Amino acid sequence: MKSGINIQDASTMSAKFLEQYSAEETIRKYTRETAGHGISYLLDHEYGKIYMEAIEKYVPESSQKTGIRLWEFGCGGGMNLLHLVSLLQRQGKKVDFGCGTDFSGALVEAAGIEAHRYLTGDQINKVRFTVARNEDHIEEGATGMGVDKNELLGSFDLVFGVNTIRYSHRLNNVERCVEGIWKLLREGGVCIIIDMNCKFPAFRSRFRDRLTKEQQATYLPTLDEYARPFSSGSFEILKKENFCWIPHSAGSALTTVMKTLTPMLNALAHGSAMRSLVISRKIEQRRP
């Protein structure tokens, strides 16, 4: 991990990220209707399968009966959380509460609109979106929802983030982000991280790195770096791997082609797949 970023640089970088993720083009990219065929396929298949397997394996039956509690940080336009809430309901699993947080007010507003578009009335009442940065999602999330933060601590079965924790690495505050995740989860609760794999050769950020001196702003962690904050004593790593060859923005034709090629690509270059996946579980007591 590149280090040495100072407070002023971090503030400037955060402002640039916020500007980027408040733009209309970005909002269209991170909301379901306009995001592209690729992300719809992944939510229905690869991502959806990851979420459901984790819930079935690690969320206790008692929580599944009383209602599963979900928190997505860096939720963007809410695609993943809304899809998971809908999927759980369709499969007869009760959802008690789902919270989505993001540092972009524009994306949070879009997520609220998406909720009314894709969820039933009963489901909408169980989902909240609010503005909160990854490194302060408990305090800022509680303030945004108008609740005492103690009501949130240790109460969530699943916390997850897609294409977001890399920004905490870039801003050198990933430990604060992971600390917040640990506090949100109940004992034995699970965290799922999906983000860009630095070994995938065709990300546009690789080309930007060659043209800018601000390489920290486009930095991508290794799979080990994604896992390290979780394996430092607070979590048990359940799965750590690279996967997925379908871009979020892929059209139907490219999605079909990459789906067909996936078995061969996995056999030849599994470590260079597009995404990094880390699944971890909160341990009962922190290791010294």
C-alpha positions as CSV (number, residue, x, y, z in Angstrom):
1,M,0.0,0.0,0.0
2,K,1.3,3.4,-0.9
3,S,1.7,5.6,2.2
4,G,2.5,9.1,3.1
5,I,-0.7,10.9,2.2
6,N,-1.3,13.9,4.5
7,I,-4.5,15.4,5.8
8,Q,-4.6,18.2,3.2
9,D,-4.0,15.7,0.4
10,A,-6.7,13.4,1.8
11,S,-9.2,16.3,2.0
12,T,-8.4,17.3,-1.6
13,M,-8.8,13.7,-2.8
14,S,-12.1,13.3,-0.9
15,A,-13.5,16.4,-2.5
16,K,-12.5,15.1,-6.0
17,F,-14.2,11.7,-5.2
18,L,-17.3,13.5,-4.0
19,E,-17.5,15.6,-7.2
20,Q,-17.1,12.5,-9.3
21,Y,-19.7,10.6,-7.5
22,S,-22.3,13.4,-7.5
23,A,-22.2,13.8,-11.3
24,E,-25.3,12.8,-13.3
25,E,-23.2,10.3,-15.4
26,T,-22.1,8.5,-12.2
27,I,-25.6,8.4,-10.8
28,R,-26.8,6.7,-14.0
29,K,-23.8,4.3,-13.7
30,Y,-24.8,3.3,-10.2
31,T,-28.6,2.9,-10.5
32,R,-30.1,-0.3,-11.7
33,E,-32.2,0.9,-14.6
34,T,-29.3,2.7,-16.4
35,A,-26.2,0.8,-15.0
36,G,-26.0,-1.8,-17.8
37,H,-26.8,-5.4,-18.5
38,G,-23.6,-6.7,-16.8
39,I,-24.4,-5.6,-13.3
40,S,-28.0,-6.9,-13.6
41,Y,-26.5,-10.3,-14.5
42,L,-24.1,-10.2,-11.7
43,L,-26.7,-9.3,-9.1
44,D,-28.9,-12.1,-10.3
45,H,-26.1,-14.6,-10.4
46,E,-22.6,-14.2,-9.1
47,Y,-23.1,-11.4,-6.5
48,G,-26.5,-12.7,-5.5
49,K,-25.1,-16.2,-5.1
50,I,-22.3,-14.9,-2.8
51,Y,-24.8,-13.0,-0.6
52,M,-27.2,-15.9,-0.3
53,E,-24.5,-18.5,0.4
54,A,-23.1,-16.3,3.2
55,I,-26.5,-15.8,4.7
56,E,-27.5,-19.5,4.6
57,K,-24.1,-20.6,6.0
58,Y,-23.4,-18.0,8.7
59,V,-26.6,-16.1,9.7
60,P,-28.2,-18.1,12.5
61,E,-31.6,-19.5,12.1
62,S,-32.9,-17.3,14.9
63,S,-32.0,-14.2,12.9
64,Q,-33.6,-15.6,9.8
65,K,-36.8,-16.1,11.7
66,T,-36.9,-12.8,13.5
67,G,-35.5,-10.8,10.6
68,I,-32.1,-10.4,9.0
69,R,-30.3,-7.0,9.5
70,L,-28.2,-5.7,6.6
71,W,-25.9,-2.8,6.2
72,E,-24.3,-1.8,2.9
73,F,-21.6,0.9,3.1
74,G,-20.6,2.9,0.0
75,C,-24.0,1.8,-1.4
76,G,-24.0,4.2,-4.4
77,G,-27.5,4.1,-5.9
78,G,-28.5,1.1,-3.7
79,M,-28.5,-1.6,-6.4
80,N,-26.9,-4.3,-4.2
81,L,-28.9,-3.7,-1.1
82,L,-32.2,-3.3,-2.9
83,H,-31.6,-6.5,-4.9
84,L,-30.7,-8.5,-1.8
85,V,-33.7,-7.3,0.2
86,S,-36.0,-8.2,-2.7
87,L,-34.2,-11.6,-3.2
88,L,-34.5,-12.5,0.5
89,Q,-38.2,-11.7,0.5
90,R,-38.8,-13.8,-2.7
91,Q,-37.1,-16.7,-1.0
92,G,-39.3,-16.4,2.1
93,K,-36.5,-15.0,4.4
94,K,-37.6,-12.2,6.7
95,V,-35.7,-8.9,6.6
96,D,-35.8,-6.8,9.8
97,F,-33.9,-3.8,8.5
98,G,-31.6,-2.8,5.7
99,C,-29.4,0.3,5.8
100,G,-27.4,1.8,2.9
101,T,-24.8,4.6,3.5
102,D,-22.8,6.6,1.0
103,F,-20.7,9.8,1.1
104,S,-22.5,11.2,-1.9
105,G,-25.8,12.9,-1.1
106,A,-26.8,12.7,-4.8
107,L,-26.4,8.9,-4.8
108,V,-28.2,8.5,-1.6
109,E,-31.1,10.5,-3.0
110,A,-31.1,8.3,-6.1
111,A,-31.1,5.2,-3.9
112,G,-34.2,6.4,-2.2
113,I,-36.0,6.9,-5.5
114,E,-34.8,3.4,-6.6
115,A,-36.3,1.9,-3.5
116,H,-39.7,3.1,-4.4
117,R,-39.3,1.9,-7.9
118,Y,-38.1,-1.7,-7.1
119,L,-39.5,-2.6,-3.6
120,T,-43.0,-3.3,-2.4
121,G,-44.5,-1.1,0.2
122,D,-43.7,-3.5,3.0
123,Q,-40.1,-3.7,1.9
124,I,-39.6,0.0,1.5
125,N,-40.5,0.5,5.2
126,K,-37.6,-1.7,6.2
127,V,-34.9,0.1,4.2
128,R,-33.2,3.4,4.9
129,F,-30.5,5.3,2.9
130,T,-28.4,8.0,4.5
131,V,-25.3,10.0,3.9
132,A,-22.2,8.7,5.7
133,R,-18.6,8.3,4.9
134,N,-17.0,4.8,5.1
135,E,-14.7,5.7,7.9
136,D,-17.6,7.2,10.0
137,H,-20.6,5.2,8.9
138,I,-21.8,4.5,12.4
139,E,-21.8,8.1,13.8
140,E,-22.9,9.8,10.6
141,G,-25.3,7.0,9.7
142,A,-27.0,7.2,13.2
143,T,-27.2,11.0,12.8
144,G,-28.7,10.7,9.4
145,M,-31.4,8.2,10.5
146,G,-32.1,10.1,13.7
147,V,-31.3,7.2,16.0
148,D,-28.9,6.6,18.9
149,K,-25.7,4.9,17.6
150,N,-25.9,2.4,20.4
151,E,-29.1,1.0,18.7
152,L,-26.9,0.0,15.8
153,L,-23.9,-1.5,17.6
154,G,-23.6,-5.3,17.4
155,S,-26.9,-5.7,15.7
156,F,-26.2,-6.5,12.1
157,D,-26.0,-10.0,10.5
158,L,-24.3,-8.9,7.3
159,V,-22.3,-5.8,6.4
160,F,-21.1,-5.6,2.8
161,G,-19.5,-3.1,0.3
162,V,-19.0,-3.3,-3.4
163,N,-16.5,-1.2,-5.3
164,T,-16.0,1.1,-2.3
165,I,-13.4,-0.1,0.2
166,R,-10.6,0.8,-2.2
167,Y,-11.3,4.4,-1.5
168,S,-10.6,3.8,2.2
169,H,-7.2,2.3,1.2
170,R,-6.5,5.4,-1.0
171,L,-7.3,7.8,1.8
172,N,-5.4,5.7,4.4
173,N,-8.4,5.3,6.7
174,V,-9.3,1.7,6.0
175,E,-8.7,0.7,9.6
176,R,-11.4,3.1,10.7
177,C,-13.7,1.7,8.1
178,V,-13.1,-1.9,9.3
179,E,-13.4,-0.9,12.9
180,G,-16.8,0.5,12.2
181,I,-17.8,-2.7,10.4
182,W,-16.7,-4.8,13.5
183,K,-18.8,-2.6,15.8
184,L,-21.9,-2.9,13.6
185,L,-21.8,-6.7,13.4
186,R,-23.1,-9.1,16.0
187,E,-20.8,-11.8,17.2
188,G,-20.3,-14.2,14.3
189,G,-21.7,-11.6,11.9
190,V,-20.3,-11.6,8.4
191,C,-18.7,-8.9,6.1
192,I,-18.4,-9.3,2.3
193,I,-16.1,-7.1,0.4
194,I,-16.1,-7.0,-3.5
195,D,-13.8,-4.7,-5.3
196,M,-11.4,-4.2,-8.2
197,N,-8.5,-6.6,-8.7
198,C,-5.2,-4.8,-9.3
199,K,-4.0,-7.8,-11.4
200,F,-6.8,-7.4,-14.0
201,P,-4.9,-5.9,-16.9
202,A,-7.6,-3.7,-18.6
203,F,-8.9,-1.3,-16.0
204,R,-8.9,2.3,-17.1
205,S,-7.2,3.4,-13.9
206,R,-4.1,1.6,-15.1
207,F,-3.9,3.9,-18.1
208,R,-4.7,7.0,-15.9
209,D,-1.8,6.0,-13.6
210,R,0.6,6.5,-16.6
211,L,-0.8,9.9,-17.3
212,T,-1.0,11.4,-13.8
213,K,1.2,12.1,-10.8
214,E,-1.7,11.4,-8.5
215,Q,-1.3,7.7,-8.5
216,Q,-2.7,7.4,-5.0
217,A,-6.1,8.6,-6.3
218,T,-6.3,5.5,-8.6
219,Y,-4.5,3.0,-6.4
220,L,-5.8,-0.6,-6.3
221,P,-4.9,-2.9,-3.4
222,T,-3.8,-6.4,-3.9
223,L,-6.1,-9.3,-2.7
224,D,-3.9,-9.6,0.4
225,E,-4.2,-5.9,1.1
226,Y,-8.0,-6.1,0.9
227,A,-7.9,-8.9,3.4
228,R,-5.3,-7.6,5.8
229,P,-7.4,-5.2,7.9
230,F,-9.9,-8.0,8.5
231,S,-7.2,-10.6,9.4
232,S,-5.4,-8.4,11.9
233,G,-7.2,-9.8,14.9
234,S,-10.9,-8.7,14.6
235,F,-12.1,-11.2,12.0
236,E,-11.7,-14.7,10.7
237,I,-11.2,-14.9,7.0
238,L,-13.7,-17.3,5.5
239,K,-12.9,-16.8,1.8
240,K,-10.3,-14.8,-0.2
241,E,-10.2,-15.1,-4.0
242,N,-10.4,-13.4,-7.3
243,F,-13.5,-13.9,-9.5
244,C,-15.7,-12.4,-12.2
245,W,-14.9,-11.6,-15.8
246,I,-18.1,-9.6,-16.6
247,P,-17.8,-5.8,-16.5
248,H,-20.6,-4.0,-14.7
249,S,-21.2,-1.8,-17.7
250,A,-21.2,-4.7,-20.2
251,G,-24.1,-5.0,-22.7
252,S,-26.0,-8.2,-23.3
253,A,-23.7,-9.4,-26.1
254,L,-20.5,-8.9,-24.1
255,T,-22.1,-10.4,-21.0
256,T,-22.9,-13.5,-23.0
257,V,-19.4,-13.8,-24.4
258,M,-17.7,-13.3,-21.1
259,K,-20.0,-15.7,-19.4
260,T,-19.1,-18.3,-22.0
261,L,-15.4,-17.7,-21.6
262,T,-15.4,-17.6,-17.8
263,P,-14.6,-21.3,-17.2
264,M,-11.6,-21.1,-19.6
265,L,-10.4,-17.8,-18.1
266,N,-10.7,-19.2,-14.6
267,A,-8.6,-22.2,-15.6
268,L,-5.9,-20.1,-17.3
269,A,-5.7,-16.9,-15.2
270,H,-7.9,-17.1,-12.1
271,G,-5.8,-14.6,-10.2
272,S,-6.3,-12.0,-12.9
273,A,-10.1,-11.9,-12.8
274,M,-11.8,-8.5,-12.5
275,R,-12.9,-8.6,-8.9
276,S,-11.4,-9.4,-5.5
277,L,-13.6,-11.0,-2.9
278,V,-13.0,-11.2,0.9
279,I,-15.6,-12.8,3.2
280,S,-14.8,-12.5,6.9
281,R,-16.6,-13.2,10.2
282,K,-16.4,-11.2,13.4
283,I,-14.7,-13.3,16.1
284,E,-16.1,-13.4,19.6
285,Q,-13.0,-11.9,21.2
286,R,-10.3,-9.9,19.5
287,R,-6.9,-11.6,19.3
288,P,-4.1,-9.7,21.2
